[in-house]
C-alpha cells in the first residue's frame, strides 16, 4: 500500500498516511509513525462520516485505535502522532471526533466531552399491558434482513434529521454486527404499515462474557407511537423467552420511542462524564461556523445576527473552542456557559440563548451517538 503522505518529522522518524479498506468495505486512513528501516512506532485510524449539528450535517473525521509500540512508549510519540494527524485532518475537515476518549488525555489536543451516554430500561409487564389495551395494531412486525437496510436508512435519517451527534447515513450503510462463534450478531425486526416500512428495531444478542444479562435493542426508529408500541411488544415477547423481566433500548428520551417509553413507564439512565468518552474538537472555527450559519439562523428563527456571527467566527464571542463545540452540539446551553464564567455580552445574550438552547428543546433534540455508528 503506497502512502498518500510520507514526511520526515525528524532524523530517524517519519509520518505516513495510507488509505486502506476497513470493516464493511469502508475506506480507513491509517496514520503511522515509522522509525528507521520501517520500524513501527505508533499508529491510529481516521474514519470519515457526515456528522449532524442539528438540521445541518458537515463532513467530519474521527480518530480511533491509537496505539504506540511498547518499546517506544513514554517518549512523546503519541503526542507527535496526534498533533501531526490533526494538522492533516484540518486541511480536509473543520471538526473532529473521538469515539471513546481516554480520560484526561484528549483535552490536551483540543477535544471536549460533548455527548452523554444514555439508555432506556423498560419492564416487560408495562409493555404488555399497554399493548393489550391499545387499539388493533395497524402495523405488522416481521423479521428483517439486509434487503430492508435502504428503507431503514431513510427512516433513520428522517427520524433524526435535527438530532446533533448522529450521523447522516449514506444509502449503502451497513454496520450490522455479523454472527460469529461467540457473538450472535444483529437481529432485525421490521414493522410494515400499508405495505411500507414504518419502523424497525435492531436487537443485539448477548456476546460471550457480557456483564449485562438482559436483552438490548441497539436502536429503534418508528414513524409514530403506534408502530413503536408494536415493535416494543415483539421485543417484550423475546424478553420473556429469555426469562428476563425487563429489556434495554438504546435511544434518546425525546424521540418517538423515548417519549412512548416514558409514557409506558421506564427508567432513563444517563451519564455525563467529566472527561473522556465521546469527544469533539473544532479544527477550523471560521469554516465550521460558515457551514453551520443556516443552522444557527434556523435556531434563531432567521433573525439578523451578522455582527454576532462575525464575532463568533473571530473568537471574540465564546473564545473557548471546547466550550463552543459543546454549545453547538447541544451538550451545554447558553445558561451553562454563564455558569462556566464564559462572559456573554448583554447585547448578545438573547441571540446566544437561541443559538445554544441545549439538547432536549424544541429547537434542538438531545445529542445522541448511536452505537452502530461508532468506530
MIGU-583346 format. One record per residue (C-alpha): residue number from 0; residue in one letter; y, x negated, z. Coordinates in steps of 0.25 Angstrom, whole numbers, plus 5000, padded with zeros to 4 digits. Each point is the difference from the previous one (the first is absolute). Last residue first. Example, Ala and Ser with C-alpha at 12.3 -4.5 7.8 and 13.67 -1.06 7.14 Angstrom:
% MIGU-583346
REC   timar   bafi     py     px     pz
REC       1      S   4996   4945   5029
REC       0      A   4986   5006   5002
END
This chain:
% MIGU-583346
REC   timar   bafi     py     px     pz
REC     374      X   5013   5064   5060
REC     373      X   5004   5013   5006
REC     372      X   5000   5012   4990
REC     371      X   4988   5006   5006
REC     370      X   5005   5000   5014
REC     369      X   5012   5009   4996
REC     368      X   5013   4994   5006
REC     367      X   5010   5010   5005
REC     366      X   5015   5002   5002
REC     365      X   5003   5014   5006
REC     364      X   5007   5008   4990
REC     363      X   5014   4998   4996
REC     362      X   5011   5010   4997
REC     361      X   4995   5012   5008
REC     360      X   4997   4990   5012
REC     359      X   4987   4994   5004
REC     358      X   5004   4986   4998
REC     357      X   5013   4994   5004
REC     356      X   5014   5006   4995
REC     355      X   5005   4987   4994
REC     354      X   5008   5004   4988
REC     353      X   5006   5013   5006
REC     352      X   5003   4993   5014
REC     351      X   5005   4988   4992
REC     350      X   5010   5009   4992
REC     349      X   5005   5007   5013
REC     348      X   5002   4987   5007
REC     347      X   5007   4993   4989
REC     346      X   5015   5003   5005
REC     345      X   4996   4996   5014
REC     344      X   4995   4986   4997
REC     343      X   4985   4998   5002
REC     342      X   4998   4989   5010
REC     341      X   4985   4996   5001
REC     340      X   4998   5000   5015
REC     339      X   4985   5004   5000
REC     338      X   5004   5014   5006
REC     337      X   5010   5002   4988
REC     336      X   4989   4996   4990
REC     335      X   4991   5011   5007
REC     334      X   5010   5010   4997
REC     333      X   5000   4996   4986
REC     332      X   4985   5002   4999
REC     331      X   4988   4991   5001
REC     330      X   4987   5001   4993
REC     329      X   5007   5007   4989
REC     328      X   4997   4991   4989
REC     327      X   5014   4997   4997
REC     326      X   5003   4998   5015
REC     325      X   4988   4990   5002
REC     324      X   5005   4993   4988
REC     323      X   5014   4999   5006
REC     322      X   4996   4995   5013
REC     321      X   4992   4988   4995
REC     320      X   5012   4997   4990
REC     319      X   5010   4999   5011
REC     318      X   5014   5002   4994
REC     317      X   5000   5015   5003
REC     316      X   5014   5002   4992
REC     315      X   5006   4986   4996
REC     314      X   4987   4996   4993
REC     313      X   5006   5000   4986
REC     312      X   4991   5011   4996
REC     311      X   5004   5009   5012
REC     310      X   5015   4997   4998
REC     309      X   4999   5005   4985
REC     308      X   4992   5012   5004
REC     307      X   5010   5004   5011
REC     306      X   5011   4999   4990
REC     305      X   4993   5008   4989
REC     304      X   4995   5011   5009
REC     303      X   5004   5013   4992
REC     302      X   4991   5011   5005
REC     301      X   4987   5003   4992
REC     300      X   4993   5007   5011
REC     299      X   5001   4988   5010
REC     298      X   4985   4999   4999
REC     297      X   5000   5001   4985
REC     296      X   5012   4990   4999
REC     295      X   4991   4990   5008
REC     294      X   4988   5003   4990
REC     293      X   5009   4998   4988
REC     292      X   5005   4987   5005
REC     291      X   4986   4995   5003
REC     290      X   4999   4990   4988
REC     289      X   5014   4995   5002
REC     288      X   4996   4998   5015
REC     287      X   4988   4992   4997
REC     286      X   5008   4991   4990
REC     285      X   5011   4998   5010
REC     284      X   4991   4996   5011
REC     283      X   4990   4991   4993
REC     282      X   4988   4996   5008
REC     281      X   5000   5011   5010
REC     280      X   4988   4999   5010
REC     279      X   4989   5010   5004
REC     278      X   4990   5000   5011
REC     277      X   4987   5009   5003
REC     276      X   4994   4994   5012
REC     275      X   5008   4988   5007
REC     274      X   5010   5003   5011
REC     273      X   5005   5010   5010
REC     272      X   4988   5009   4995
REC     271      X   5004   5015   5000
REC     270      X   4987   5008   5002
REC     269      X   4997   5014   4997
REC     268      X   4989   5009   5004
REC     267      X   5001   5015   4996
REC     266      X   4991   5009   5008
REC     265      X   4996   5013   4994
REC     264      X   5002   5015   5001
REC     263      X   4998   5010   4988
REC     262      X   5016   5000   4997
REC     261      X   5001   4985   5002
REC     260      X   4988   4998   4990
REC     259      X   5007   5009   4990
REC     258      X   5013   4992   5001
REC     257      X   4992   4987   4998
REC     256      X   4993   5005   4988
REC     255      X   5012   5005   4993
REC     254      X   5008   4987   5004
REC     253      X   5008   4998   5013
REC     252      X   4989   4994   5009
REC     251      X   4996   4989   4991
REC     250      X   4986   4999   4995
REC     249      X   4988   4992   5004
REC     248      X   4991   5011   5005
REC     247      X   4990   4998   5012
REC     246      X   4989   5009   5004
REC     245      X   4996   5008   5012
REC     244      X   4987   5006   5006
REC     243      X   4990   4990   4995
REC     242      X   4986   5003   4997
REC     241      X   5000   4993   4987
REC     240      X   4996   5014   4993
REC     239      X   5011   5006   5008
REC     238      X   5010   4990   4994
REC     237      X   4996   5004   4986
REC     236      X   5003   5014   5003
REC     235      X   5014   4996   5006
REC     234      X   5002   4993   4986
REC     233      X   4997   5013   4993
REC     232      X   5009   5008   5009
REC     231      X   5011   4989   4998
REC     230      X   4999   5001   4985
REC     229      X   5002   5016   5000
REC     228      X   5011   4998   5010
REC     227      X   5007   4991   4991
REC     226      X   4999   5010   4988
REC     225      X   5006   5011   5009
REC     224      X   5011   4990   5005
REC     223      X   5005   4997   4986
REC     222      X   4999   4991   4988
REC     221      X   4990   4991   5008
REC     220      X   4999   4985   5002
REC     219      X   4990   4993   5010
REC     218      X   4999   4985   5003
REC     217      X   4990   4991   5007
REC     216      X   4993   5012   5007
REC     215      X   4992   4994   5011
REC     214      X   4988   5005   5008
REC     213      X   4996   4995   5013
REC     212      X   4994   4987   5006
REC     211      X   5012   4991   5001
REC     210      X   4997   4986   5003
REC     209      X   4994   4997   4987
REC     208      X   4989   4990   4999
REC     207      X   4993   5005   4988
REC     206      X   5009   5009   4992
REC     205      X   5003   5014   5003
REC     204      X   5002   5009   4987
REC     203      X   5014   5002   4995
REC     202      X   5004   5013   4995
REC     201      X   5010   5002   4989
REC     200      X   5005   5014   5000
REC     199      X   5005   5008   4988
REC     198      X   5010   5011   4997
REC     197      X   5004   5010   4989
REC     196      X   4991   4995   4988
REC     195      X   5001   5011   4990
REC     194      X   4990   5011   4996
REC     193      X   5008   5011   5006
REC     192      X   4999   4993   5013
REC     191      X   4992   4987   5002
REC     190      X   4998   4992   5013
REC     189      X   4994   4986   4998
REC     188      X   4992   4992   5011
REC     187      X   4998   4986   4997
REC     186      X   4991   4990   5007
REC     185      X   5004   4985   5002
REC     184      X   4990   4989   5003
REC     183      X   4988   5001   5009
REC     182      X   5002   4985   5005
REC     181      X   4988   4992   5005
REC     180      X   4992   4999   4987
REC     179      X   5012   5002   4991
REC     178      X   5007   5013   4994
REC     177      X   5013   4997   4994
REC     176      X   5013   5003   5007
REC     175      X   5010   5008   4991
REC     174      X   5012   4993   4995
REC     173      X   5000   5006   4986
REC     172      X   5014   5002   4994
REC     171      X   4999   5001   4984
REC     170      X   5012   5010   5000
REC     169      X   5009   4991   5008
REC     168      X   5003   5002   5015
REC     167      X   5014   5000   5005
REC     166      X   4997   4994   5013
REC     165      X   5004   5006   5014
REC     164      X   5010   4993   5009
REC     163      X   5010   5011   4999
REC     162      X   4996   5014   4997
REC     161      X   5008   5007   4989
REC     160      X   4989   5003   4989
REC     159      X   4989   5000   5011
REC     158      X   4994   5013   4995
REC     157      X   5003   4998   4986
REC     156      X   4994   4986   4999
REC     155      X   4988   5004   5008
REC     154      X   4998   5012   4991
REC     153      X   5001   4992   4987
REC     152      X   4991   4989   5006
REC     151      X   4989   5011   5003
REC     150      X   5001   5005   4986
REC     149      X   4998   4986   4995
REC     148      X   4989   4998   5010
REC     147      X   4991   5012   4997
REC     146      X   4991   4993   4991
REC     145      X   4997   4990   5011
REC     144      X   4992   5011   5007
REC     143      X   5002   5012   5009
REC     142      X   4991   5008   5008
REC     141      X   5004   5015   5000
REC     140      X   5010   5009   5007
REC     139      X   5004   5013   4994
REC     138      X   5015   5005   5003
REC     137      X   5004   5015   5001
REC     136      X   4994   5001   5014
REC     135      X   4998   5014   5006
REC     134      X   5011   5002   5010
REC     133      X   5000   4991   5012
REC     132      X   4994   5003   5014
REC     131      X   4987   4993   4997
REC     130      X   5007   4988   4995
REC     129      X   5009   4999   5012
REC     128      X   4989   5001   5010
REC     127      X   4992   4990   4993
REC     126      X   5012   4990   4999
REC     125      X   5002   5001   5015
REC     124      X   4985   4999   5003
REC     123      X   5000   4987   4992
REC     122      X   5011   4993   5009
REC     121      X   5010   4993   4992
REC     120      X   5005   4986   5002
REC     119      X   5012   4996   4991
REC     118      X   5004   4986   4996
REC     117      X   5012   4990   5002
REC     116      X   5004   4985   4998
REC     115      X   5015   4998   5000
REC     114      X   5007   4994   4988
REC     113      X   5011   4990   4999
REC     112      X   4997   4987   5007
REC     111      X   5010   4990   4995
REC     110      X   4998   4988   4991
REC     109      X   5011   4990   4998
REC     108      X   4991   4987   5000
REC     107      X   5001   4997   5015
REC     106      X   4996   5015   5002
REC     105      X   4987   4997   4994
REC     104      X   4994   4993   5012
REC     103      X   5002   5007   5013
REC     102      X   4988   5010   4998
REC     101      X   4992   4997   4987
REC     100      X   5004   5009   4989
REC      99      X   4990   5010   4995
REC      98      X   5004   5006   4986
REC      97      X   5012   4990   4998
REC      96      X   5010   5005   4991
REC      95      X   5011   4995   4990
REC      94      X   5013   5005   4994
REC      93      X   5009   4997   4989
REC      92      X   4990   4996   4989
REC      91      X   4997   4989   4990
REC      90      X   5009   4988   5003
REC      89      X   4999   5004   5015
REC      88      X   4985   4998   4999
REC      87      X   5002   4985   4996
REC      86      X   5008   4998   5013
REC      85      X   4990   5008   5008
REC      84      X   4989   4991   4995
REC      83      X   5007   4987   5003
REC      82      X   5004   5005   5014
REC      81      X   4986   5005   5003
REC      80      X   4993   4987   4995
REC      79      X   5010   4990   5008
REC      78      X   4999   5009   5012
REC      77      X   4984   5000   5000
REC      76      X   5001   4985   4997
REC      75      X   5008   4996   5013
REC      74      X   4990   4989   5005
REC      73      X   4992   5008   5010
REC      72      X   4989   5003   4991
REC      71      X   4996   4990   4988
REC      70      X   4985   4997   5005
REC      69      X   4998   5015   5003
REC      68      X   5003   5005   4986
REC      67      X   5012   5009   5000
REC      66      X   4999   5015   4998
REC      65      X   5009   5012   4995
REC      64      X   4991   5011   4995
REC      63      X   5012   5010   4997
REC      62      X   5014   5000   4995
REC      61      X   5005   5013   4993
REC      60      X   5009   5002   4988
REC      59      X   5010   5010   4996
REC      58      X   5005   5008   4988
REC      57      X   5008   5012   5005
REC      56      X   4997   5014   5002
REC      55      X   5011   5011   5002
REC      54      X   4999   5013   5007
REC      53      X   4999   4993   5014
REC      52      X   4999   4985   5000
REC      51      X   4987   5001   4992
REC      50      X   4992   4987   4996
REC      49      X   4995   4997   4986
REC      48      X   4989   4989   5001
REC      47      X   4997   4985   4999
REC      46      X   4991   4992   5008
REC      45      X   5002   4985   5004
REC      44      X   4989   4993   5006
REC      43      X   5000   4987   5009
REC      42      X   4996   4986   5000
REC      41      X   4999   4987   5008
REC      40      X   4997   4985   4999
REC      39      X   4989   5000   4989
REC      38      X   4998   4985   4995
REC      37      X   5004   5000   4985
REC      36      X   5000   4984   4999
REC      35      X   5012   4999   5010
REC      34      X   5003   5012   5008
REC      33      X   5000   5015   4995
REC      32      X   5009   5011   5006
REC      31      X   4996   5013   4993
REC      30      X   5005   5014   4996
REC      29      X   4990   5010   4994
REC      28      X   5006   5011   4992
REC      27      X   4991   5012   4999
REC      26      X   4997   5008   4988
REC      25      X   4993   5013   5003
REC      24      X   4985   5001   4995
REC      23      X   4996   5009   5012
REC      22      X   5000   4988   5009
REC      21      X   5008   4988   4994
REC      20      X   5001   4994   4986
REC      19      X   5008   4987   5000
REC      18      X   5015   4996   4998
REC      17      X   5002   4985   5004
REC      16      X   5011   4994   5008
REC      15      X   5001   4985   5004
REC      14      X   5008   4992   5011
REC      13      X   4997   4985   5000
REC      12      X   4999   4990   5011
REC      11      X   4998   4985   4999
REC      10      X   5015   4996   4999
REC       9      X   5008   5012   5003
REC       8      X   5001   5014   4995
REC       7      X   4994   4997   4986
REC       6      X   5000   5013   4991
REC       5      X   4989   5007   4993
REC       4      X   5003   5015   4997
REC       3      X   4992   5008   4989
REC       2      X   4988   4992   5004
REC       1      X   4988   4999   4990
REC       0      X   4987   5007   5005
END
